[in-house]
Amino acid sequence: HHGRQRQQRPRRAATRQRREERPRAQAEHADTQAQRPPRRTQNHPSPVNYRALLFRHYPVDTPLRRLLLHHSGQVCRRALDIARRHPELRADLRLIEAGAMLHDIGIYLTHAPGIHCHGTAPYLMHGSLGARILRAEGHEALARICERHTGTGLRAADIRALQLPLPAVDLLPETVEERIICYADLFHSKSHPLRFLTAEQVAERVGRHGEEGLYTFRRWQAQFE
C-alpha cells in the first residue's frame, strides 16, 4: 500500500507541473504570433476575369489579339516566376497574373501599325488608356499597373518637360506587384515577340533615357533576380 503511494506521488507532481507550464507555453506562443507580420493571402479569387475582359475589347482573332496574348503571357510568366522565387516579397500572385495579362489592354486605341494597332492615339498613351478602361470596370489596382508600366515609370516633371501626351502626374510603379510587372515587361518587346532581351540589353535601352531609369532597373534587378 505504501509502495503504491510512493509511485503515485511523482505522477501527481509531473501532472501538476504540466498543468502549470501549459498556460506559460500558450502565452509565449501568443507573443510569438503577435510579433509576426500579418500574412497577405495569395489565394483569394482573381480580381477580374481577365480573359473575358480582354476578349470584350479584342473580340476577333486578329494578328493584334494574338500578339497581345503572346506578349502578355510572356510578361505574366516572368512576373509570376519572380514572385514565386521571392516569397519574402509577399506579392499577390492573383493580382500579378491579372495585371500582367491586362497591362497592355489599351494598345488597340493607339496608332502603331508596326504592331497591328490602328487607333488614333499616340502609342505612349496606351497605359493611360488601358487604365481608363479598367477604372471604368472598377479595378483600381489593375488600372495603376496599366498606367505605371512605361519604362521604369514616368515622373510628372519629365512628362511636362518633354510635353508628353500624358497627365502631368507621377506615374511610377509603387507597389511590389506594380514593380514586378514593370520589370518583367522590360525583357519582352511586342515589336520582336520572339526575342528575349538580356539584362544588359535592357540596361542599355533604359539608360538611353537617363541615369535615374538605369538606377531603378539595377535596383530591381538586384531585388528580383
C-alpha positions as a Markdown table, in Angstrom:
| # | Residue | x | y | z |
|---|---|---|---|---|
| 1 | His | 0.0 | 0.0 | 0.0 |
| 2 | His | 2.8 | 2.4 | 0.9 |
| 3 | Gly | 4.7 | 1.4 | -2.3 |
| 4 | Arg | 1.7 | 2.4 | -4.4 |
| 5 | Gln | 1.5 | 5.8 | -2.7 |
| 6 | Arg | 5.2 | 6.4 | -3.4 |
| 7 | Gln | 4.7 | 5.6 | -7.1 |
| 8 | Gln | 1.6 | 7.9 | -7.4 |
| 9 | Arg | 3.4 | 11.0 | -5.8 |
| 10 | Pro | 5.8 | 11.5 | -8.7 |
| 11 | Arg | 3.0 | 11.1 | -11.2 |
| 12 | Arg | 0.9 | 13.7 | -9.4 |
| 13 | Ala | 3.8 | 16.1 | -9.3 |
| 14 | Ala | 4.5 | 15.7 | -13.0 |
| 15 | Thr | 0.8 | 16.2 | -13.9 |
| 16 | Arg | 0.8 | 19.4 | -11.7 |
| 17 | Gln | 4.0 | 20.7 | -13.4 |
| 18 | Arg | 2.5 | 20.1 | -16.9 |
| 19 | Arg | -0.7 | 22.0 | -15.9 |
| 20 | Glu | 1.4 | 24.9 | -14.7 |
| 21 | Glu | 3.6 | 25.0 | -17.8 |
| 22 | Arg | 0.7 | 24.8 | -20.3 |
| 23 | Pro | -0.6 | 28.5 | -19.8 |
| 24 | Arg | 3.0 | 29.7 | -19.9 |
| 25 | Ala | 3.6 | 28.0 | -23.2 |
| 26 | Gln | 0.3 | 29.3 | -24.6 |
| 27 | Ala | 1.2 | 32.8 | -23.6 |
| 28 | Glu | 4.7 | 32.5 | -25.2 |
| 29 | His | 3.1 | 31.2 | -28.4 |
| 30 | Ala | 0.6 | 34.1 | -28.5 |
| 31 | Asp | 3.5 | 36.6 | -28.0 |
| 32 | Thr | 5.4 | 35.0 | -31.0 |
| 33 | Gln | 2.3 | 35.2 | -33.2 |
| 34 | Ala | 1.7 | 38.8 | -32.3 |
| 35 | Gln | 5.3 | 39.7 | -33.4 |
| 36 | Arg | 4.8 | 38.1 | -36.9 |
| 37 | Pro | 3.7 | 40.5 | -39.7 |
| 38 | Pro | 0.2 | 39.8 | -41.0 |
| 39 | Arg | 0.2 | 37.4 | -43.8 |
| 40 | Arg | -1.3 | 38.6 | -47.1 |
| 41 | Thr | -3.4 | 36.0 | -48.7 |
| 42 | Gln | -2.4 | 34.8 | -52.2 |
| 43 | Asn | -5.4 | 32.6 | -52.9 |
| 44 | His | -8.3 | 35.0 | -52.9 |
| 45 | Pro | -10.5 | 35.0 | -56.1 |
| 46 | Ser | -8.9 | 36.7 | -59.1 |
| 47 | Pro | -9.7 | 40.5 | -59.1 |
| 48 | Val | -11.2 | 40.1 | -62.6 |
| 49 | Asn | -11.9 | 37.6 | -65.3 |
| 50 | Tyr | -9.1 | 39.0 | -67.4 |
| 51 | Arg | -9.7 | 36.7 | -70.4 |
| 52 | Ala | -13.4 | 37.8 | -70.7 |
| 53 | Leu | -12.3 | 41.4 | -70.3 |
| 54 | Leu | -9.6 | 41.1 | -73.0 |
| 55 | Phe | -12.0 | 39.3 | -75.4 |
| 56 | Arg | -14.6 | 42.0 | -74.9 |
| 57 | His | -12.2 | 44.6 | -76.3 |
| 58 | Tyr | -10.5 | 42.2 | -78.7 |
| 59 | Pro | -13.5 | 40.1 | -79.9 |
| 60 | Val | -12.0 | 38.9 | -83.2 |
| 61 | Asp | -9.0 | 36.6 | -83.6 |
| 62 | Thr | -6.7 | 39.1 | -85.3 |
| 63 | Pro | -2.9 | 39.5 | -85.5 |
| 64 | Leu | -3.1 | 42.2 | -82.9 |
| 65 | Arg | -5.0 | 39.9 | -80.4 |
| 66 | Arg | -2.6 | 37.1 | -81.0 |
| 67 | Leu | 0.4 | 39.4 | -80.4 |
| 68 | Leu | -1.2 | 40.9 | -77.3 |
| 69 | Leu | -1.9 | 37.4 | -75.8 |
| 70 | His | 1.6 | 36.2 | -76.7 |
| 71 | His | 3.3 | 39.3 | -75.2 |
| 72 | Ser | 1.1 | 39.5 | -72.1 |
| 73 | Gly | 1.7 | 35.7 | -71.5 |
| 74 | Gln | 5.4 | 36.2 | -71.7 |
| 75 | Val | 5.3 | 39.1 | -69.1 |
| 76 | Cys | 2.9 | 37.1 | -66.9 |
| 77 | Arg | 5.1 | 34.0 | -66.8 |
| 78 | Arg | 8.2 | 36.0 | -65.9 |
| 79 | Ala | 6.4 | 38.1 | -63.3 |
| 80 | Leu | 4.9 | 35.1 | -61.6 |
| 81 | Asp | 8.3 | 33.3 | -61.6 |
| 82 | Ile | 9.9 | 36.3 | -59.8 |
| 83 | Ala | 7.1 | 36.4 | -57.2 |
| 84 | Arg | 7.3 | 32.7 | -56.6 |
| 85 | Arg | 11.1 | 32.7 | -56.2 |
| 86 | His | 10.9 | 35.6 | -53.7 |
| 87 | Pro | 8.2 | 34.7 | -51.2 |
| 88 | Glu | 9.7 | 37.3 | -48.9 |
| 89 | Leu | 8.2 | 40.0 | -51.2 |
| 90 | Arg | 4.7 | 38.7 | -50.2 |
| 91 | Ala | 3.4 | 39.6 | -53.6 |
| 92 | Asp | -0.3 | 38.9 | -54.6 |
| 93 | Leu | 0.0 | 36.2 | -57.2 |
| 94 | Arg | -3.6 | 36.6 | -58.5 |
| 95 | Leu | -3.1 | 40.4 | -58.9 |
| 96 | Ile | 0.2 | 39.8 | -60.7 |
| 97 | Glu | -1.4 | 37.3 | -63.1 |
| 98 | Ala | -4.4 | 39.6 | -64.0 |
| 99 | Gly | -2.2 | 42.7 | -64.1 |
| 100 | Ala | 0.3 | 41.2 | -66.4 |
| 101 | Met | -2.3 | 39.9 | -68.8 |
| 102 | Leu | -4.1 | 43.3 | -68.8 |
| 103 | His | -1.2 | 45.7 | -68.7 |
| 104 | Asp | -1.4 | 46.4 | -72.5 |
| 105 | Ile | -5.2 | 46.2 | -72.9 |
| 106 | Gly | -5.3 | 49.8 | -74.3 |
| 107 | Ile | -3.0 | 49.3 | -77.2 |
| 108 | Tyr | -5.8 | 48.9 | -79.8 |
| 109 | Leu | -6.8 | 52.5 | -79.2 |
| 110 | Thr | -3.3 | 53.7 | -80.4 |
| 111 | His | -1.7 | 54.3 | -83.7 |
| 112 | Ala | 1.2 | 51.8 | -84.1 |
| 113 | Pro | 0.8 | 50.0 | -87.4 |
| 114 | Gly | 4.0 | 48.1 | -87.0 |
| 115 | Ile | 2.4 | 46.0 | -84.2 |
| 116 | His | -1.1 | 46.0 | -85.8 |
| 117 | Cys | -2.6 | 48.9 | -83.8 |
| 118 | His | -4.8 | 51.1 | -86.0 |
| 119 | Gly | -6.3 | 53.5 | -83.5 |
| 120 | Thr | -5.7 | 57.3 | -83.3 |
| 121 | Ala | -4.0 | 58.0 | -80.0 |
| 122 | Pro | -0.2 | 58.2 | -79.6 |
| 123 | Tyr | 1.2 | 54.8 | -78.6 |
| 124 | Leu | 2.7 | 56.3 | -75.4 |
| 125 | Met | -0.9 | 56.7 | -74.2 |
| 126 | His | -1.7 | 53.0 | -74.2 |
| 127 | Gly | -1.0 | 52.7 | -70.5 |
| 128 | Ser | -3.3 | 55.6 | -69.5 |
| 129 | Leu | -6.0 | 54.4 | -72.0 |
| 130 | Gly | -5.9 | 50.9 | -70.5 |
| 131 | Ala | -6.1 | 52.4 | -67.0 |
| 132 | Arg | -9.2 | 54.3 | -68.1 |
| 133 | Ile | -10.8 | 51.0 | -69.3 |
| 134 | Leu | -10.0 | 49.2 | -66.1 |
| 135 | Arg | -11.2 | 52.1 | -63.8 |
| 136 | Ala | -14.5 | 52.1 | -65.6 |
| 137 | Glu | -14.8 | 48.4 | -64.7 |
| 138 | Gly | -14.0 | 49.2 | -61.0 |
| 139 | His | -10.4 | 47.7 | -60.9 |
| 140 | Glu | -8.2 | 50.4 | -59.5 |
| 141 | Ala | -5.2 | 48.2 | -58.6 |
| 142 | Leu | -5.2 | 46.9 | -62.2 |
| 143 | Ala | -5.6 | 50.4 | -63.6 |
| 144 | Arg | -2.5 | 51.5 | -61.7 |
| 145 | Ile | -0.5 | 48.7 | -63.2 |
| 146 | Cys | -1.5 | 49.8 | -66.6 |
| 147 | Glu | -0.6 | 53.4 | -66.3 |
| 148 | Arg | 2.7 | 52.8 | -64.4 |
| 149 | His | 4.5 | 50.3 | -66.6 |
| 150 | Thr | 6.1 | 52.6 | -69.2 |
| 151 | Gly | 9.9 | 52.1 | -69.0 |
| 152 | Thr | 10.7 | 52.2 | -65.3 |
| 153 | Gly | 7.9 | 54.7 | -64.7 |
| 154 | Leu | 7.5 | 58.4 | -65.6 |
| 155 | Arg | 7.8 | 61.5 | -63.4 |
| 156 | Ala | 5.5 | 64.4 | -63.6 |
| 157 | Ala | 8.5 | 66.8 | -64.2 |
| 158 | Asp | 9.6 | 64.7 | -67.2 |
| 159 | Ile | 6.1 | 64.5 | -68.6 |
| 160 | Arg | 5.9 | 68.3 | -68.5 |
| 161 | Ala | 9.4 | 68.9 | -69.8 |
| 162 | Leu | 9.1 | 66.5 | -72.7 |
| 163 | Gln | 5.5 | 67.6 | -73.3 |
| 164 | Leu | 4.3 | 64.0 | -73.4 |
| 165 | Pro | 0.7 | 63.4 | -74.2 |
| 166 | Leu | 0.0 | 62.2 | -70.6 |
| 167 | Pro | -1.4 | 63.6 | -67.4 |
| 168 | Ala | 1.4 | 65.6 | -65.7 |
| 169 | Val | 1.4 | 63.4 | -62.6 |
| 170 | Asp | 4.0 | 60.9 | -61.3 |
| 171 | Leu | 3.3 | 57.5 | -62.9 |
| 172 | Leu | 5.8 | 55.4 | -61.0 |
| 173 | Pro | 5.3 | 51.8 | -60.0 |
| 174 | Glu | 5.0 | 51.8 | -56.2 |
| 175 | Thr | 3.5 | 48.5 | -55.0 |
| 176 | Val | 5.5 | 45.3 | -55.3 |
| 177 | Glu | 3.1 | 44.0 | -57.9 |
| 178 | Glu | 3.5 | 47.1 | -60.0 |
| 179 | Arg | 7.3 | 46.9 | -59.8 |
| 180 | Ile | 7.5 | 43.2 | -60.7 |
| 181 | Ile | 5.3 | 43.6 | -63.7 |
| 182 | Cys | 7.1 | 46.8 | -64.9 |
| 183 | Tyr | 10.4 | 45.0 | -64.5 |
| 184 | Ala | 9.2 | 41.8 | -66.3 |
| 185 | Asp | 7.8 | 43.8 | -69.2 |
| 186 | Leu | 11.2 | 45.3 | -69.9 |
| 187 | Phe | 12.6 | 42.0 | -71.2 |
| 188 | His | 9.9 | 41.5 | -73.8 |
| 189 | Ser | 9.1 | 43.6 | -76.9 |
| 190 | Lys | 5.9 | 43.5 | -78.9 |
| 191 | Ser | 8.0 | 44.6 | -82.0 |
| 192 | His | 10.1 | 41.5 | -81.7 |
| 193 | Pro | 7.9 | 39.0 | -79.9 |
| 194 | Leu | 10.2 | 36.0 | -80.2 |
| 195 | Arg | 13.2 | 37.9 | -78.8 |
| 196 | Phe | 14.1 | 37.8 | -75.1 |
| 197 | Leu | 16.3 | 40.7 | -74.1 |
| 198 | Thr | 19.2 | 40.1 | -71.7 |
| 199 | Ala | 19.7 | 42.2 | -68.6 |
| 200 | Glu | 22.5 | 44.1 | -70.3 |
| 201 | Gln | 20.4 | 44.8 | -73.4 |
| 202 | Val | 17.6 | 46.1 | -71.1 |
| 203 | Ala | 20.1 | 48.3 | -69.2 |
| 204 | Glu | 21.4 | 49.7 | -72.5 |
| 205 | Arg | 17.8 | 50.6 | -73.7 |
| 206 | Val | 16.8 | 52.0 | -70.3 |
| 207 | Gly | 20.0 | 54.0 | -70.0 |
| 208 | Arg | 19.2 | 55.9 | -73.2 |
| 209 | His | 16.5 | 57.8 | -71.2 |
| 210 | Gly | 18.7 | 58.9 | -68.3 |
| 211 | Glu | 20.6 | 57.7 | -65.3 |
| 212 | Glu | 17.6 | 57.6 | -63.0 |
| 213 | Gly | 15.8 | 54.9 | -65.0 |
| 214 | Leu | 19.0 | 52.9 | -65.2 |
| 215 | Tyr | 19.5 | 53.1 | -61.5 |
| 216 | Thr | 15.9 | 52.0 | -60.9 |
| 217 | Phe | 16.4 | 49.0 | -63.2 |
| 218 | Arg | 19.6 | 47.9 | -61.5 |
| 219 | Arg | 17.9 | 48.2 | -58.1 |
| 220 | Trp | 15.0 | 46.0 | -59.3 |
| 221 | Gln | 17.5 | 43.6 | -60.8 |
| 222 | Ala | 19.3 | 43.1 | -57.5 |
| 223 | Gln | 15.9 | 42.6 | -55.8 |
| 224 | Phe | 14.2 | 40.3 | -58.2 |
| 225 | Glu | 17.0 | 38.1 | -59.7 |
